[in-house]
Amino acid sequence: MSRKIESKNSLTISEEEQYSRSTASGKLLFTSFRGRQCALVIEKDRLVEAAFLTPGKVGAIYIGKVKNMAPNIDACFVEIAKGEICFLPLKNAVSPFLVNRVFDGRIVEGDEILVQVVRDAQKSKRASVTAHISLANEYFAISFGSAKVGYSAKLNTKTKDAIRREFTEKAIIQNGFLIQNINILLSVTDAERMKTQGIKPETISLPSVGLVVRTRAEELGTEEALWSRFFSLSGEFVRLLYTAMHRNCFYCLRKAPGEFEAILQHFAKEASPEASMPDTEPFPDRLLCSREIVTDQEVLYEQLQEYCSIHKWQLPVRLYQDSMLSLATLYSLESKLESALNRRVWLKCGGCLIIDNTEALTVIDVNSGKCEAGTDSGTAYHKINLEAAEEVARQLRLRNLSGIIIVDFINMQSARDNRNLLHYLRELTARDRVLTKVVDITALGLVEITRQKISKPLREQFSAE
């Protein structure tokens, strides 16, 4: 006996819906995965970067106390809260701001010093701090350490010359250096306001302070806008120093950015200061190719909108709402994250990478796998290695691998092929926003790579309680 099956309307997806689901141009997702908040960059349906949102102190500014000196490693240890000891290299304390005495060129035990957290504690390693305090907005950065005025390499010559001329005429810079006078950091309005509030900037013993003009300064079309943004930042800097002079040890003068703020800055904002790090494109044009921010959390959606509006970032923020299909399911986050943590990574050619993490370094082995070399093994191995180089560069960023990385590519007899491989790998890693250096190929054919350690590797973030 046959049974009639009622026909159903076919499901059609509008062009707008297809576009919203597409990851061809990239998306930055904020969602919850296994009960934990996370941020993920997906591009062309592949996971590019991932991070779990955990409270941290990077960017926070404290009045710390020097607990003990370590001259053998040219460093000292600073306590920023009861029992919380941080590592301070003395090269990052050339021009410190001491609260309890006038700096005489020495840092000694018991000094109360202004420090800023630059790296959270990882495993057995303490958090790291710097005495070169830095404050920045989208257009400028002010910091201790050097009086030099730097300019982003991305600034066009016309804009750079115009800004240099404006600052010189205002007697703020001279011969490429910021004039070391607290008064030049305050507008007339700020100076009068501070006077009525009983604040006396002239009592501040100013360390060596420098300025960096950032890429987006070219957007400041008028002289009024230029000075408004500069004095807004410099006034905040002066107030912070004055407050430090009248607070007790362990006082937190500036909290770390909120979790989602840190992720946005971590993924998207250009390196700071540009004078010492490679410059990148302005934020509105580059969010690691992420053209849209998507979240399924209403509160976070409102915060993201407000944050982008305040910073004038022209990026669409979309609230995803679909009770039938979660954001994690829509973009297959479960399988993407599992692949990002898998020891084996397959290549399109049939080869694979084997990634092993040890306490001292990370080892990546390139295998031919299912790929058949045929009669021309040299060409085949070269092709596998080039594809493996692309995947190595991607995995460094995705897994947030850092420290020493050793890659064992398939052995090639041709010195020319080895040079091409090394050159190609350097081109790929140069795109990484984290400082990455391809050192060389050893006599045993192993490629040495170092990558700056900024935050925990993805596997540690994923497994953290």
Backbone torsions as a table, in degrees:
resi	resn	phi	psi	omega
1	MET	NA	122.3	-178.5
2	SER	-84.1	155.2	-178.9
3	ARG	-126.3	133.6	-178.4
4	LYS	-79.4	129.9	178.5
5	ILE	-105.6	121.4	-179.0
6	GLU	-68.1	137.2	179.4
7	SER	-73.6	149.0	179.0
8	LYS	-115.5	150.5	177.3
9	ASN	-66.7	133.8	179.8
10	SER	-70.1	144.9	-179.4
11	LEU	-85.2	120.1	177.9
12	THR	-115.7	143.5	-179.3
13	ILE	-112.6	127.7	-179.3
14	SER	-68.5	161.2	177.8
15	GLU	-60.0	-36.6	179.3
16	GLU	-64.1	-41.6	179.3
17	GLU	-68.0	-39.6	177.7
18	GLN	-61.5	-40.9	179.4
19	TYR	-65.3	-41.0	-178.3
20	SER	-66.8	-28.6	179.0
21	ARG	-85.3	-23.1	-175.5
22	SER	-65.7	141.1	177.3
23	THR	-115.6	19.1	-177.2
24	ALA	-58.4	-41.6	-179.6
25	SER	-95.2	-4.6	175.3
26	GLY	99.7	146.9	177.3
27	LYS	-141.4	145.3	172.4
28	LEU	-107.0	115.1	-176.4
29	LEU	-103.1	134.1	169.6
30	PHE	-115.0	116.8	-177.5
31	THR	-152.8	-175.1	177.9
32	SER	-112.6	131.2	179.8
33	PHE	-130.3	118.0	-177.2
34	ARG	53.4	40.2	175.5
35	GLY	82.0	5.4	-179.0
36	ARG	-122.5	141.8	179.6
37	GLN	-73.9	136.8	-179.7
38	CYS	-145.6	161.1	176.4
39	ALA	-128.9	133.7	-175.9
40	LEU	-138.0	136.6	174.7
41	VAL	-102.7	120.7	179.5
42	ILE	-117.0	129.5	-179.5
43	GLU	-136.4	127.1	-178.7
44	LYS	52.9	43.1	177.5
45	ASP	63.2	19.7	176.0
46	ARG	-121.2	141.7	177.9
47	LEU	-74.8	120.2	-176.6
48	VAL	-96.8	-45.6	177.1
49	GLU	-145.3	154.6	179.6
50	ALA	-150.5	146.7	177.4
51	ALA	-154.7	141.3	175.5
52	PHE	-96.0	135.2	-175.5
53	LEU	-78.0	109.7	177.1
54	THR	-128.2	141.8	-179.4
55	PRO	-58.1	134.8	178.3
56	GLY	-140.7	178.0	-177.4
57	LYS	-120.9	8.2	-178.9
58	VAL	-61.6	126.4	-178.2
59	GLY	100.0	-17.4	-179.8
60	ALA	-70.7	146.9	-178.4
61	ILE	-117.9	128.1	-176.6
62	TYR	-127.3	158.3	164.1
63	ILE	-93.7	106.3	-177.0
64	GLY	-103.5	171.4	178.2
65	LYS	-124.0	130.5	178.3
66	VAL	-70.7	116.1	-177.2
67	LYS	-86.0	-45.6	178.1
68	ASN	-159.3	152.7	180.0
69	MET	-93.5	150.6	176.7
70	ALA	-131.0	74.3	-175.0
71	PRO	-60.9	-27.1	-178.5
72	ASN	-66.7	-24.3	177.3
73	ILE	-116.0	12.9	177.6
74	ASP	52.9	53.1	-177.4
75	ALA	-152.7	176.7	173.2
76	CYS	-146.5	169.6	-180.0
77	PHE	-116.7	130.1	-174.4
78	VAL	-118.4	131.8	177.5
79	GLU	-93.7	121.1	-179.0
80	ILE	-102.6	-14.4	174.9
81	ALA	-155.7	164.5	-176.9
82	LYS	-54.7	113.7	177.5
83	GLY	82.4	-1.9	-179.3
84	GLU	-103.2	100.5	-175.6
85	ILE	-99.7	134.4	-179.9
86	CYS	-120.8	158.4	-178.4
87	PHE	-95.4	129.3	179.6
88	LEU	-127.9	105.9	173.9
89	PRO	-67.1	136.3	-177.1
90	LEU	-66.7	-20.6	176.2
91	LYS	-68.2	-18.7	176.2
92	ASN	-99.6	21.6	178.4
93	ALA	-140.9	37.8	179.8
94	VAL	-70.1	-35.4	-178.6
95	SER	-131.0	73.3	-175.3
96	PRO	-84.7	166.4	174.3
97	PHE	-112.0	105.7	-179.6
98	LEU	-93.0	138.5	-176.6
99	VAL	-92.0	-35.0	-172.1
100	ASN	-94.2	-7.8	178.5
101	ARG	-162.1	170.7	176.6
102	VAL	-82.3	132.6	-178.7
103	PHE	-67.0	127.4	-178.2
104	ASP	-116.6	20.7	-180.0
105	GLY	96.2	-6.6	-179.8
106	ARG	-121.3	149.5	169.4
107	ILE	-116.1	126.5	-176.4
108	VAL	-127.7	164.5	177.9
109	GLU	-59.4	138.0	179.9
110	GLY	95.9	-12.4	177.8
111	ASP	-62.8	137.7	172.6
112	GLU	-98.1	116.1	-167.6
113	ILE	-129.3	143.0	177.7
114	LEU	-80.7	125.1	-179.3
115	VAL	-134.2	156.0	178.0
116	GLN	-125.5	132.4	-178.1
117	VAL	-73.0	127.8	179.6
118	VAL	-113.1	-16.0	177.7
119	ARG	-155.4	132.5	178.6
120	ASP	-73.2	162.1	177.6
121	ALA	-62.6	139.9	179.3
122	GLN	-134.4	123.0	-178.1
123	LYS	51.0	-120.1	-178.0
124	SER	-90.2	-2.1	-177.7
125	LYS	-89.8	137.6	179.4
126	ARG	-72.9	162.9	173.1
127	ALA	-65.5	152.0	179.2
128	SER	-109.6	144.0	178.3
129	VAL	-130.2	165.0	174.3
130	THR	-131.2	148.7	176.0
131	ALA	-92.8	-2.6	176.5
132	HIS	-89.8	78.6	-177.0
133	ILE	-60.1	139.2	-178.9
134	SER	-135.7	133.5	172.2
135	LEU	-122.9	143.9	-177.1
136	ALA	-148.2	151.0	165.4
137	ASN	-122.0	-165.3	-175.9
138	GLU	-67.8	-17.1	-169.6
139	TYR	-114.4	-30.4	-176.4
140	PHE	-137.8	159.8	171.5
141	ALA	-137.3	132.1	178.0
142	ILE	-117.5	134.0	-177.9
143	SER	-154.0	158.8	172.8
144	PHE	-76.4	166.5	171.6
145	GLY	118.4	-44.3	-179.3
146	SER	-151.4	144.9	179.9
147	ALA	-87.5	2.0	-176.5
148	LYS	-67.5	144.3	173.8
149	VAL	-100.3	118.9	-179.1
150	GLY	-108.6	158.4	-179.8
151	TYR	-130.0	141.3	176.9
152	SER	-60.1	138.8	179.8
153	ALA	-66.1	-19.3	-179.4
154	LYS	-81.9	-13.5	179.0
155	LEU	-68.6	133.8	177.4
156	ASN	-72.4	157.0	-174.4
157	THR	-59.2	-39.0	-178.3
158	LYS	-62.1	-47.1	179.6
159	THR	-65.2	-42.3	-179.6
160	LYS	-60.7	-45.6	-179.7
161	ASP	-65.8	-38.2	-179.8
162	ALA	-64.9	-44.1	179.7
163	ILE	-67.6	-41.6	178.8
164	ARG	-61.2	-40.6	179.9
165	ARG	-66.0	-41.6	179.9
166	GLU	-62.7	-44.7	-178.6
167	PHE	-69.2	-34.4	178.9
168	THR	-69.4	-42.4	179.4
169	GLU	-65.1	-31.5	178.6
170	LYS	-82.1	1.1	-178.8
171	ALA	58.5	42.9	176.2
172	ILE	-103.4	-32.7	174.9
173	ILE	-125.6	155.1	179.3
174	GLN	-149.5	124.3	179.8
175	ASN	54.5	37.6	176.5
176	GLY	82.8	7.6	-179.7
177	PHE	-125.7	147.5	176.4
178	LEU	-74.2	128.1	178.5
179	ILE	-65.0	126.5	-173.4
180	GLN	-84.3	75.6	178.7
181	ASN	-142.6	124.9	-176.2
182	ILE	-59.6	-29.5	-176.7
183	ASN	-67.5	-28.4	-178.2
184	ILE	-73.7	-12.5	178.8
185	LEU	-89.2	0.7	-177.3
186	LEU	-122.5	135.2	172.3
187	SER	-75.6	165.5	179.3
188	VAL	-59.2	-41.9	-179.7
189	THR	-63.4	-45.2	179.5
190	ASP	-63.1	-42.6	-179.4
191	ALA	-61.7	-43.0	179.4
192	GLU	-67.8	-39.8	180.0
193	ARG	-64.3	-43.2	179.0
194	MET	-63.8	-36.7	179.5
195	LYS	-62.7	-42.9	178.8
196	THR	-68.3	-24.4	179.5
197	GLN	-89.2	1.2	179.1
198	GLY	80.3	12.9	179.2
199	ILE	-87.1	132.0	-177.8
200	LYS	-118.1	88.8	-178.4
201	PRO	-59.9	-28.6	-177.2
202	GLU	-64.1	-14.6	179.2
203	THR	-83.4	-7.3	-178.9
204	ILE	-79.0	128.0	174.7
205	SER	-87.7	97.6	-170.3
206	LEU	-76.7	120.8	173.5
207	PRO	-71.7	-177.5	177.1
208	SER	-67.6	118.0	-175.0
209	VAL	-119.6	133.8	179.6
210	GLY	-120.7	172.2	-176.3
211	LEU	-134.9	141.7	173.3
212	VAL	-123.8	128.5	175.7
213	VAL	-93.3	118.7	-172.2
214	ARG	-87.8	170.3	-174.6
215	THR	-56.3	-42.8	-173.6
216	ARG	-74.1	-1.6	177.7
217	ALA	-62.2	-21.8	178.6
218	GLU	-68.4	-14.2	177.4
219	GLU	-79.4	-14.6	-179.0
220	LEU	-77.5	90.3	-171.6
221	GLY	-72.3	-26.8	-176.3
222	THR	-116.5	158.3	177.3
223	GLU	-62.9	-36.6	179.8
224	GLU	-62.3	-43.5	179.2
225	ALA	-64.7	-39.1	179.4
226	LEU	-58.8	-51.2	-177.5
227	TRP	-71.9	-32.0	178.0
228	SER	-61.1	-45.9	-178.0
229	ARG	-72.8	-35.7	179.9
230	PHE	-67.9	-51.0	-176.9
231	PHE	-70.0	-25.5	174.7
232	SER	-62.4	-44.4	-180.0
233	LEU	-74.1	-46.1	-177.7
234	SER	-65.7	-35.9	176.4
235	GLY	-63.9	-39.8	176.8
236	GLU	-63.9	-36.9	179.8
237	PHE	-65.6	-44.2	179.7
238	VAL	-64.5	-42.8	179.3
239	ARG	-62.3	-38.3	179.5
240	LEU	-63.3	-44.1	179.7
241	LEU	-65.5	-40.3	-179.5
242	TYR	-66.8	-40.3	177.8
243	THR	-62.5	-39.1	-179.5
244	ALA	-60.7	-32.9	-179.1
245	MET	-69.3	-17.4	-175.1
246	HIS	-121.9	25.2	177.6
247	ARG	-125.0	158.0	-179.3
248	ASN	-81.5	166.9	177.9
249	CYS	-60.2	147.1	-179.8
250	PHE	77.1	5.1	179.9
251	TYR	-73.0	135.9	178.1
252	CYS	-92.0	109.6	-177.7
253	LEU	-80.7	-26.6	-178.5
254	ARG	-150.7	122.4	-179.2
255	LYS	-76.6	160.0	176.3
256	ALA	-67.5	152.7	177.5
257	PRO	-58.0	155.1	176.1
258	GLY	-58.5	162.6	-174.4
259	GLU	-57.6	-48.6	-177.7
260	PHE	-70.9	-30.1	176.7
261	GLU	-64.2	-44.8	179.6
262	ALA	-61.3	-38.9	179.3
263	ILE	-65.9	-44.4	178.4
264	LEU	-59.3	-44.9	-179.2
265	GLN	-69.4	-39.4	-178.5
266	HIS	-63.3	-40.9	-177.0
267	PHE	-86.6	-31.0	-163.1
268	ALA	-122.8	-32.8	-172.0
269	LYS	-76.5	149.2	-178.3
270	GLU	-67.5	156.9	-177.5
271	ALA	-61.6	146.9	179.7
272	SER	-138.9	135.8	-2.9
273	PRO	-83.0	149.7	-177.7
274	GLU	-66.1	-20.5	-177.5
275	ALA	-64.8	-24.5	-175.3
276	SER	-118.8	-4.8	-178.0
277	MET	-131.3	155.7	178.9
278	PRO	-60.3	138.7	-179.3
279	ASP	-82.5	157.8	176.2
280	THR	-128.2	177.6	-179.7
281	GLU	-72.9	160.5	179.0
282	PRO	-59.7	151.4	-176.1
283	PHE	-55.3	-45.4	-175.8
284	PRO	-59.8	-24.0	-177.5
285	ASP	-98.0	-3.0	-174.4
286	ARG	-155.7	113.2	171.2
287	LEU	-125.1	59.5	-170.8
288	LEU	50.2	46.3	-177.6
289	CYS	67.2	15.0	-179.1
290	SER	-91.8	109.4	-174.6
291	ARG	-91.2	-7.1	-177.7
292	GLU	-148.1	143.5	175.0
293	ILE	-106.3	127.7	-177.3
294	VAL	-126.9	134.7	175.3
295	THR	-142.0	152.9	176.9
296	ASP	-108.0	15.2	-179.1
297	GLN	-115.4	117.0	-170.5
298	GLU	-62.7	-42.5	-179.5
299	VAL	-63.9	-45.9	180.0
300	LEU	-65.0	-35.9	178.0
301	TYR	-57.3	-46.1	179.8
302	GLU	-65.7	-39.2	179.2
303	GLN	-66.1	-40.9	179.1
304	LEU	-64.8	-42.4	177.8
305	GLN	-60.4	-46.1	-179.4
306	GLU	-63.8	-43.4	-177.9
307	TYR	-63.6	-45.5	179.3
308	CYS	-66.0	-34.4	179.6
309	SER	-68.4	-43.6	-179.8
310	ILE	-61.7	-41.5	-177.6
311	HIS	-89.4	2.5	176.5
312	LYS	56.6	43.7	176.4
313	TRP	-93.0	118.1	-176.0
314	GLN	-83.8	65.7	178.0
315	LEU	-122.2	130.8	178.7
316	PRO	-69.2	135.4	175.3
317	VAL	-115.2	122.7	-174.6
318	ARG	-119.3	136.8	175.0
319	LEU	-93.6	118.4	-179.8
320	TYR	-88.3	124.3	-179.6
321	GLN	-135.5	105.5	177.0
322	ASP	-153.2	105.8	-176.8
323	SER	-68.4	-20.3	-177.0
324	MET	-88.2	-26.0	-175.6
325	LEU	-139.4	112.1	-177.9
326	SER	-71.7	161.5	178.8
327	LEU	-63.5	-38.1	179.3
328	ALA	-64.2	-38.5	179.1
329	THR	-73.3	-39.9	-178.8
330	LEU	-56.5	-40.6	-177.7
331	TYR	-106.0	14.3	175.7
332	SER	51.2	49.8	-175.1
333	LEU	-66.5	-33.8	-179.4
334	GLU	-57.4	-53.5	-177.5
335	SER	-68.6	-35.3	-179.6
336	LYS	-65.7	-41.6	179.8
337	LEU	-71.9	-36.2	177.5
338	GLU	-63.6	-39.9	177.7
339	SER	-64.5	-36.2	-179.1
340	ALA	-69.4	-16.8	-179.6
341	LEU	-107.6	-4.5	-178.1
342	ASN	-71.7	144.2	-179.8
343	ARG	-69.2	-31.2	-176.5
344	ARG	-106.1	133.8	177.6
345	VAL	-125.2	118.7	-177.3
346	TRP	-84.0	145.4	176.2
347	LEU	-103.1	158.0	-178.7
348	LYS	-62.6	-32.1	-177.4
349	CYS	-74.5	-8.9	-177.7
350	GLY	107.0	-14.2	175.6
351	GLY	-77.0	-178.3	-179.2
352	CYS	-155.2	161.3	172.7
353	LEU	-108.6	140.4	172.4
354	ILE	-115.1	116.0	-174.6
355	ILE	-109.1	118.9	179.1
356	ASP	-121.9	132.1	179.5
357	ASN	-105.8	129.7	174.7
358	THR	-119.3	175.8	179.9
359	GLU	-64.8	-34.8	-173.4
360	ALA	-93.0	-33.4	-174.2
361	LEU	-160.3	174.5	175.9
362	THR	-113.8	133.3	-179.3
363	VAL	-113.5	128.8	177.5
364	ILE	-120.4	119.5	-179.0
365	ASP	-106.0	129.6	178.6
366	VAL	-99.0	121.5	179.4
367	ASN	-115.5	147.1	177.9
368	SER	-70.4	-24.1	174.7
369	GLY	57.1	-123.4	-177.3
370	LYS	-86.8	-0.9	-177.3
371	CYS	-78.5	129.5	179.5
372	GLU	-95.7	124.7	-175.9
373	ALA	-72.6	-35.3	-178.7
374	GLY	74.9	-156.2	-177.0
375	THR	-76.6	-34.4	-179.1
376	ASP	-97.3	77.5	-175.3
377	SER	-68.4	-32.4	-178.6
378	GLY	-61.2	-46.8	178.9
379	THR	-65.5	-41.3	-179.4
380	ALA	-63.1	-44.6	-179.2
381	TYR	-67.0	-36.2	177.7
382	HIS	-64.0	-41.7	179.0
383	LYS	-64.3	-43.2	179.0
384	ILE	-62.8	-44.2	-178.4
385	ASN	-63.7	-38.9	178.9
386	LEU	-64.8	-42.2	177.3
387	GLU	-67.2	-37.8	178.2
388	ALA	-64.4	-36.1	178.7
389	ALA	-62.1	-41.7	177.1
390	GLU	-60.6	-43.4	-178.1
391	GLU	-72.1	-33.7	176.8
392	VAL	-61.9	-47.3	179.4
393	ALA	-60.4	-39.4	179.1
394	ARG	-67.8	-42.7	-177.5
395	GLN	-69.2	-32.7	176.8
396	LEU	-58.5	-44.0	-177.5
397	ARG	-75.4	-44.3	-178.1
398	LEU	-63.6	-47.3	-177.2
399	ARG	-86.1	-5.2	-178.3
400	ASN	54.7	48.0	178.3
401	LEU	-74.0	144.0	-178.0
402	SER	-146.8	175.4	-178.4
403	GLY	81.6	-140.1	-178.9
404	ILE	-92.1	127.3	176.8
405	ILE	-123.4	126.7	178.4
406	ILE	-112.1	125.1	-179.9
407	VAL	-113.6	123.8	178.4
408	ASP	-101.3	90.0	177.5
409	PHE	-73.2	165.4	176.2
410	ILE	-65.5	133.9	-175.3
411	ASN	-63.8	129.4	177.5
412	MET	-120.3	136.6	-177.3
413	GLN	-78.3	-27.7	-175.8
414	SER	-78.1	122.9	177.1
415	ALA	-65.4	-32.7	178.7
416	ARG	-64.3	-43.2	178.3
417	ASP	-63.4	-38.2	178.4
418	ASN	-64.9	-41.4	177.8
419	ARG	-64.5	-42.4	178.1
420	ASN	-61.2	-42.0	180.0
421	LEU	-63.3	-45.0	-179.0
422	LEU	-64.2	-42.5	179.3
423	HIS	-63.8	-42.3	-178.9
424	TYR	-65.6	-41.5	179.8
425	LEU	-64.5	-37.4	177.9
426	ARG	-66.6	-38.3	176.7
427	GLU	-62.6	-42.0	-178.3
428	LEU	-67.7	-46.1	-177.2
429	THR	-73.3	-20.0	178.3
430	ALA	-66.1	-20.9	179.5
431	ARG	-80.1	-12.3	-178.4
432	ASP	-70.0	133.1	179.6
433	ARG	-70.5	-20.7	175.4
434	VAL	-91.0	134.5	-176.7
435	LEU	-57.6	116.4	-177.7
436	THR	-128.6	133.1	-177.9
437	LYS	-127.2	122.6	173.0
438	VAL	-88.7	110.4	-170.8
439	VAL	-74.5	-65.3	-176.7
440	ASP	-176.7	178.6	172.6
441	ILE	-103.0	128.2	-179.5
442	THR	-76.0	173.7	178.9
443	ALA	-62.1	-24.9	179.5
444	LEU	-88.9	3.2	177.7
445	GLY	84.3	17.9	179.3
446	LEU	-95.8	134.7	179.5
447	VAL	-92.5	127.0	-178.8
448	GLU	-98.6	129.9	179.9
449	ILE	-132.1	141.3	170.6
450	THR	-123.1	141.6	180.0
451	ARG	-135.5	132.0	-176.0
452	GLN	-60.1	137.8	179.1
453	LYS	-92.7	115.2	-179.9
454	ILE	-114.8	-44.3	179.4
455	SER	-140.5	176.6	-176.5
456	LYS	-66.2	148.1	174.2
457	PRO	-62.1	157.0	-177.4
458	LEU	-58.2	-39.2	-178.3
459	ARG	-62.9	-35.0	178.2
460	GLU	-73.5	-39.5	176.7
461	GLN	-63.2	-40.2	-175.9
462	PHE	-68.6	-38.2	-175.8
463	SER	-88.9	-6.7	-178.6
464	ALA	-65.1	142.2	178.0
465	GLU	-73.3	NA	NA
